[in-house]
Amino acid sequence: MKIQDTLKELENVAEQKKIKVTYENIGGELGAGGLCKVKGEHRVIVDKRATDGEKVTVLAQALSRFPLEDVKVSDATRDLIAKSAVFVRK
């Protein structure tokens, strides 16, 4: 699967889980983005200047914090999300 296709699928998973994804200029040493909660709603903020690979990593790590049994997603993307959970401190 191409990286752009994986990114699109991760964005769709976030949408299905009602997690807003925004692309903004983050800059500095904050990294490529991450998960936060704004006014009680989960949100993933991604640096729009990040590479597609970095965007995929940020989204996969954020989504690994949520149960995804109710979401339709390819096996490859589901595995990527599961592997990303290893890097997330719970």
C-alpha positions as CSV (number, residue, x, y, z in Angstrom):
1,M,0.0,0.0,0.0
2,K,1.4,3.5,-0.9
3,I,2.1,5.8,2.0
4,Q,-0.5,8.3,0.7
5,D,-3.2,5.6,0.7
6,T,-2.2,4.7,4.3
7,L,-2.4,8.3,5.3
8,K,-5.9,8.6,3.7
9,E,-7.0,5.5,5.5
10,L,-5.8,6.7,8.9
11,E,-7.6,10.0,8.3
12,N,-10.8,8.0,7.5
13,V,-10.4,5.9,10.7
14,A,-10.0,9.2,12.7
15,E,-13.2,10.5,11.1
16,Q,-15.1,7.4,11.9
17,K,-14.0,7.7,15.6
18,K,-15.0,11.4,15.6
19,I,-11.4,12.5,16.1
20,K,-10.7,15.8,14.3
21,V,-7.4,15.9,12.4
22,T,-5.9,19.2,11.5
23,Y,-2.7,20.1,9.7
24,E,-1.0,23.2,11.0
25,N,2.4,24.9,11.1
26,I,3.8,23.6,14.4
27,G,7.5,24.2,14.0
28,G,10.1,24.3,16.7
29,E,11.1,21.2,18.6
30,L,7.6,19.9,19.2
31,G,7.9,17.1,16.7
32,A,5.5,16.3,13.9
33,G,2.3,16.6,16.1
34,G,0.2,14.5,18.3
35,L,-3.0,13.8,20.2
36,C,-4.7,16.3,22.4
37,K,-8.1,17.1,23.9
38,V,-9.7,20.5,23.1
39,K,-13.0,21.4,24.8
40,G,-13.6,17.8,25.7
41,E,-13.0,16.5,22.1
42,H,-10.0,14.5,20.9
43,R,-8.0,16.1,18.2
44,V,-4.8,15.2,16.3
45,I,-2.7,18.1,15.3
46,V,-0.2,17.3,12.6
47,D,2.6,19.6,11.3
48,K,1.6,20.2,7.7
49,R,5.3,20.5,6.7
50,A,6.0,16.9,8.0
51,T,6.7,14.2,5.5
52,D,3.9,11.8,4.6
53,G,5.7,9.1,6.7
54,E,5.8,11.4,9.7
55,K,2.1,12.2,9.3
56,V,1.3,8.5,9.1
57,T,3.4,7.9,12.3
58,V,1.6,10.7,14.2
59,L,-1.8,9.5,13.2
60,A,-1.1,5.8,13.9
61,Q,0.3,6.6,17.3
62,A,-2.7,8.7,18.2
63,L,-5.2,6.1,16.9
64,S,-3.5,3.4,18.9
65,R,-4.9,4.9,22.0
66,F,-8.5,4.1,21.0
67,P,-10.5,0.8,20.6
68,L,-10.9,0.2,16.8
69,E,-12.9,-3.0,16.8
70,D,-15.9,-1.1,15.4
71,V,-14.0,0.5,12.5
72,K,-13.5,-0.9,9.1
73,V,-9.8,-0.7,8.3
74,S,-7.4,-2.8,6.2
75,D,-5.3,-5.4,7.9
76,A,-2.1,-3.6,7.0
77,T,-3.3,-0.4,8.5
78,R,-4.7,-2.1,11.6
79,D,-1.2,-3.8,12.1
80,L,0.5,-0.5,11.7
81,I,-1.7,1.1,14.4
82,A,-1.1,-1.9,16.7
83,K,2.7,-1.6,16.2
84,S,2.6,2.1,16.9
85,A,1.1,1.4,20.3
86,V,4.5,0.1,21.4
87,F,5.9,3.6,21.1
88,V,3.1,5.4,23.0
89,R,3.3,5.8,26.7
90,K,0.1,4.9,28.3
